[in-house]
């Protein structure tokens, strides 16, 4: 506990230092320049493929609805051939059938919806039966989550899915480049903006696949990403926890028709981070504050910043009820 409080104070100092810099410190690229950017690996070969007698949908420009329509017109044999010849594209192509994405990403594991090993890497794993789910949730994590550390988010997804029930599927979406360590990236929305675009495509892909409107559960810096994506997704619920802000003054400013919920533990060091936004630095109002307009969830029994999905806590119980349509 002392260690997390020290980390919180250090983060506060870093944010304040960035604020005091008056915007003169340029946002750092993700550590090591490791962010996978642009279309998925293998796109050049995919674009050059004329085996079907026509161009394949461009991963950079085709909408998930267009991708879904393309695959709907293929035979099983044609679909299997594309998975075999272009696994890194099919496995990351929003709008492609879930079963094909699983097959393309099979070497990376079971029920993998996204897999990009470049740099720090991206991955999304699914807990539950996504293809037949009555309810879908997407967990959007915060800082220091990538291919090597995504197991934490996957455990959260498993715990939530078990609490919500068999008719629910939960996607542990480490599908954007998160801030790494303590630095300017934490205080800016640069990575969140890029993440919001990816999150919007993910939810559009779920819609194109005929799946239910998802609940987005957004932790820490992930809530900044969700705040920026809110107006462009069809999410039914938007749940934030341990949030430094959502780049919005209140619920109305999010521009979403989703129900908005917020949780913040009294033992969460995020409470020491100033809720300000100045010259692009800081993330604005506290979503758990009375004036923001979100429905505040119980969190008094959550022991730490990363413990909102702990089995037996009031927050996990509330999350499961929201996701499962019981609240």
Secondary structure per residue as TSV (DSSP state, phi and psi in degrees):
chain	resnum	aa	ss	phi	psi
A	1	X	-	360.0	-41.5
A	2	X	H	-63.5	-36.1
A	3	X	H	-64.0	-44.4
A	4	X	H	-66.0	-35.8
A	5	X	H	-66.8	-38.4
A	6	X	H	-63.7	-40.4
A	7	X	H	-61.8	-41.7
A	8	X	H	-61.1	-42.8
A	9	X	H	-65.3	-38.5
A	10	X	H	-64.2	-42.1
A	11	X	H	-62.4	-42.4
A	12	X	H	-58.3	-44.0
A	13	X	H	-61.7	-41.8
A	14	X	H	-64.0	-43.4
A	15	X	H	-64.0	-45.5
A	16	X	H	-63.0	-38.4
A	17	X	H	-62.5	-40.5
A	18	X	H	-64.9	-40.9
A	19	X	H	-63.6	-43.0
A	20	X	H	-67.3	-21.4
A	21	X	T	-70.3	-11.5
A	22	X	T	65.0	27.4
A	23	X	T	85.2	8.2
A	24	X	-	-82.3	-14.6
A	25	X	S	-90.1	117.3
A	26	X	-	-70.6	142.0
A	27	X	-	-58.7	131.5
A	28	X	-	-73.1	144.5
A	29	X	-	-66.7	155.5
A	30	X	S	-53.5	141.8
A	31	X	G	-48.1	127.0
A	32	X	G	79.9	7.2
A	33	X	G	61.4	34.5
A	34	X	-	-93.3	10.4
A	35	X	-	-74.1	123.9
A	36	X	-	-67.0	123.7
A	37	X	-	-123.2	158.2
A	38	X	S	72.4	-163.1
A	39	X	S	-69.3	167.6
A	40	X	-	-67.3	161.1
A	41	X	T	-60.6	146.1
A	42	X	T	89.8	2.9
A	43	X	H	-63.8	-35.8
A	44	X	H	-61.4	-44.7
A	45	X	H	-66.7	-37.5
A	46	X	H	-61.9	-45.5
A	47	X	H	-63.5	-30.7
A	48	X	H	-83.3	-10.2
A	49	X	-	-73.8	122.3
A	50	X	-	-121.9	25.6
A	51	X	T	-65.8	-21.8
A	52	X	T	-94.5	4.1
A	53	X	S	81.7	9.5
A	54	X	S	-157.8	169.7
A	55	X	-	-70.8	146.8
A	56	X	-	-86.2	153.7
A	57	X	-	-60.7	131.3
A	58	X	-	-70.6	120.3
A	59	X	T	-58.8	-23.3
A	60	X	T	-84.6	-23.0
A	61	X	T	-125.6	-25.1
A	62	X	-	-70.6	136.6
A	63	X	-	-75.7	157.3
A	64	X	H	-55.7	-35.0
A	65	X	H	-64.6	-40.0
A	66	X	H	-66.8	-38.9
A	67	X	H	-63.0	-44.5
A	68	X	H	-61.6	-42.4
A	69	X	H	-64.4	-38.0
A	70	X	H	-61.1	-50.1
A	71	X	H	-67.8	-30.4
A	72	X	H	-64.1	-22.7
A	73	X	T	-92.1	2.3
A	74	X	S	-95.9	154.2
A	75	X	-	-79.3	165.2
A	76	X	H	-59.5	-39.9
A	77	X	H	-63.6	-40.4
A	78	X	H	-66.2	-41.6
A	79	X	H	-62.9	-43.9
A	80	X	H	-63.7	-37.3
A	81	X	H	-65.6	-39.6
A	82	X	H	-65.3	-39.0
A	83	X	H	-61.1	-42.5
A	84	X	H	-66.9	-43.6
A	85	X	H	-84.2	-26.5
A	86	X	-	-137.1	57.3
A	87	X	H	-63.1	-34.6
A	88	X	H	-73.9	-20.3
A	89	X	H	-85.4	-54.2
A	90	X	H	-58.2	-38.4
A	91	X	T	-67.7	-15.1
A	92	X	T	-121.9	13.2
A	93	X	-	-96.8	104.9
A	94	X	T	-63.4	128.4
A	95	X	T	107.7	-22.1
A	96	X	S	-69.9	148.3
A	97	X	-	-57.0	141.6
A	98	X	H	-55.3	-43.3
A	99	X	H	-62.3	-35.2
A	100	X	H	-71.6	-38.0
A	101	X	H	-65.7	-40.5
A	102	X	H	-59.2	-46.0
A	103	X	H	-63.7	-41.6
A	104	X	H	-65.4	-34.7
A	105	X	T	-96.0	9.0
A	106	X	G	-54.3	-37.5
A	107	X	G	-61.5	-22.7
A	108	X	G	-86.2	-12.0
A	109	X	-	141.1	-176.3
A	110	X	T	-86.1	136.4
A	111	X	T	54.4	48.9
A	112	X	E	-97.2	121.2
A	113	X	E	-96.5	-23.4
A	114	X	E	-140.1	135.7
A	115	X	E	-152.8	116.3
A	116	X	E	-138.1	106.0
A	117	X	-	-82.0	-0.5
A	118	X	S	-64.8	139.5
A	119	X	T	57.5	-131.7
A	120	X	T	-70.0	-22.0
A	121	X	-	88.1	155.2
A	122	X	E	-128.1	146.2
A	123	X	E	-157.9	146.2
A	124	X	E	-134.7	123.2
A	125	X	E	-111.7	151.0
A	126	X	E	-114.2	130.5
A	127	X	E	-102.5	122.7
A	128	X	S	100.8	-178.8
A	129	X	-	-95.9	91.6
A	130	X	G	-65.4	-38.2
A	131	X	G	-65.3	-25.3
A	132	X	G	-121.3	15.8
A	133	X	-	-71.9	140.3
A	134	X	S	-83.8	-22.7
A	135	X	E	-137.0	141.2
A	136	X	E	-131.3	137.4
A	137	X	E	-128.2	149.1
A	138	X	E	-124.8	121.8
A	139	X	E	-92.5	122.5
A	140	X	E	-108.2	107.3
A	141	X	-	-81.9	171.7
A	142	X	-	-102.0	-142.2
A	143	X	T	-63.8	154.0
A	144	X	T	63.9	26.3
A	145	X	-	-109.6	125.0
A	146	X	S	-152.4	-163.4
A	147	X	T	-59.0	-35.8
A	148	X	T	-81.3	-19.4
A	149	X	T	-118.5	5.5
A	150	X	T	-68.9	-10.4
A	151	X	H	-58.5	-30.7
A	152	X	H	-62.9	-47.4
A	153	X	H	-66.6	-35.4
A	154	X	H	-63.5	-37.2
A	155	X	H	-66.2	-40.7
A	156	X	H	-59.2	-43.0
A	157	X	H	-63.4	-41.7
A	158	X	H	-62.9	-45.0
A	159	X	H	-64.0	-40.5
A	160	X	H	-67.9	-43.0
A	161	X	H	-63.1	-40.8
A	162	X	H	-66.0	-35.7
A	163	X	H	-73.4	-33.0
A	164	X	H	-82.3	-29.5
A	165	X	-	114.8	169.7
A	166	X	T	-66.0	-21.4
A	167	X	T	-86.8	8.7
A	168	X	E	-116.1	138.8
A	169	X	E	-118.2	140.9
A	170	X	E	-124.9	126.5
A	171	X	E	-98.4	119.4
A	172	X	E	-87.2	98.6
A	173	X	E	-99.3	87.1
A	174	X	E	-91.4	60.3
A	175	X	-	-107.5	14.6
A	176	X	S	-142.1	162.7
A	177	X	-	-81.7	117.0
A	178	X	-	-92.7	161.3
A	179	X	-	-59.0	144.2
A	180	X	-	-116.5	118.0
A	181	X	S	73.4	-166.9
A	182	X	S	-101.6	122.8
A	183	X	S	-178.0	-173.3
A	184	X	H	-58.0	-29.8
A	185	X	H	-56.3	-32.6
A	186	X	H	-66.6	-30.1
A	187	X	H	-95.7	-4.6
A	188	X	S	-115.9	170.2
A	189	X	S	-105.0	16.1
A	190	X	H	-57.4	-52.2
A	191	X	H	-71.5	-33.2
A	192	X	H	-65.5	-36.8
A	193	X	H	-61.3	-47.5
A	194	X	H	-64.3	-40.0
A	195	X	H	-64.8	-36.4
A	196	X	H	-63.3	-37.7
A	197	X	H	-63.8	-43.1
A	198	X	H	-66.8	-39.7
A	199	X	H	-66.3	-39.0
A	200	X	H	-62.3	-42.1
A	201	X	H	-65.8	-38.6
A	202	X	H	-59.4	-50.3
A	203	X	H	-66.9	-34.5
A	204	X	H	-65.4	-34.8
A	205	X	H	-67.7	-38.1
A	206	X	H	-62.6	-42.7
A	207	X	H	-63.3	-43.1
A	208	X	H	-64.4	-27.6
A	209	X	T	-83.3	1.8
A	210	X	T	78.7	20.3
A	211	X	-	-89.3	159.4
A	212	X	-	-63.5	153.9
A	213	X	-	-58.6	130.7
A	214	X	-	-84.7	163.1
A	215	X	E	-97.5	133.4
A	216	X	E	-101.3	123.9
A	217	X	E	-114.1	113.0
A	218	X	E	-119.3	120.2
A	219	X	E	-105.0	132.7
A	220	X	T	54.3	-125.6
A	221	X	T	-60.1	-23.6
A	222	X	H	-59.8	-26.4
A	223	X	H	-71.1	-25.8
A	224	X	H	-66.8	-45.3
A	225	X	H	-58.4	-46.6
A	226	X	H	-65.9	-36.8
A	227	X	H	-61.8	-40.0
A	228	X	H	-73.8	-26.7
A	229	X	H	-88.9	-14.6
A	230	X	G	-52.7	-43.7
A	231	X	G	-71.7	-16.0
A	232	X	G	-111.3	6.5
A	233	X	S	-112.1	164.1
A	234	X	-	-102.9	28.3
A	235	X	-	-57.4	138.4
A	236	X	S	-81.2	-33.8
A	237	X	E	-138.2	144.8
A	238	X	E	-126.9	110.9
A	239	X	E	-116.8	123.4
A	240	X	E	-118.6	148.1
A	241	X	E	-144.2	142.2
A	242	X	S	56.0	40.8
A	243	X	-	-87.8	136.2
A	244	X	S	-83.9	-2.2
A	245	X	-	132.8	162.3
A	246	X	-	-121.4	15.9
A	247	X	S	60.3	36.5
A	248	X	S	-147.6	145.9
A	249	X	S	-75.1	-30.5
A	250	X	S	-162.4	-179.5
A	251	X	H	-59.3	-41.1
A	252	X	H	-58.7	-38.5
A	253	X	H	-68.8	-15.8
A	254	X	H	-70.7	-24.4
A	255	X	-	68.1	31.9
A	256	X	-	-119.6	150.3
A	257	X	-	-90.3	0.2
A	258	X	S	-71.7	151.8
A	259	X	E	-71.2	137.8
A	260	X	E	-114.3	128.9
A	261	X	E	-127.0	152.2
A	262	X	E	-144.1	143.6
A	263	X	E	-135.6	138.2
A	264	X	-	-148.6	120.6
A	265	X	-	-75.3	144.8
A	266	X	T	-66.4	-14.4
A	267	X	T	-101.1	13.9
A	268	X	-	-90.9	125.0
A	269	X	G	-64.1	-15.3
A	270	X	G	-61.8	-20.8
A	271	X	G	-65.9	-17.1
A	272	X	G	-90.5	-5.6
A	273	X	S	-84.1	127.5
A	274	X	-	-65.6	132.4
A	275	X	-	-89.1	78.3
A	276	X	-	-133.0	161.9
A	277	X	-	-142.2	121.0
A	278	X	B	-147.7	120.9
A	279	X	T	52.7	39.6
A	280	X	T	84.1	-0.6
A	281	X	B	-109.4	141.1
A	282	X	S	87.3	161.8
A	283	X	-	-119.6	10.5
A	284	X	-	86.0	-154.9
A	285	X	S	-60.8	149.8
A	286	X	-	-76.1	117.8
A	287	X	T	-63.3	-19.7
A	288	X	T	-89.8	0.4
A	289	X	S	-79.3	152.0
A	290	X	T	-57.8	-36.2
A	291	X	T	-76.6	-11.5
A	292	X	T	-73.0	-36.3
A	293	X	-	101.4	1.0
A	294	X	-	-79.3	155.6
A	295	X	E	-78.9	119.1
A	296	X	E	-84.9	129.8
A	297	X	-	-96.4	153.4
A	298	X	-	-66.0	139.3
A	299	X	-	-150.3	15.5
A	300	X	T	-65.0	-22.6
A	301	X	T	-97.6	10.3
A	302	X	-	-87.4	119.5
A	303	X	-	-82.9	-13.4
A	304	X	S	-162.2	170.2
A	305	X	T	-57.4	-36.9
A	306	X	T	-98.9	20.6
A	307	X	-	-115.5	18.8
A	308	X	T	-69.4	-22.3
A	309	X	T	-100.2	14.8
A	310	X	-	-65.8	126.7
A	311	X	T	-55.9	138.0
A	312	X	T	93.5	-12.7
A	313	X	S	-80.3	156.3
A	314	X	H	-66.0	-29.1
A	315	X	H	-68.8	-46.3
A	316	X	H	-61.5	-40.0
A	317	X	H	-59.6	-44.0
A	318	X	H	-66.7	-42.9
A	319	X	H	-58.3	-45.1
A	320	X	H	-62.4	-39.3
A	321	X	H	-66.7	-39.1
A	322	X	H	-66.8	-49.5
A	323	X	H	-62.8	-40.3
A	324	X	T	-81.9	2.4
A	325	X	T	78.4	17.1
A	326	X	-	-97.8	5.5
A	327	X	-	-139.3	360.0
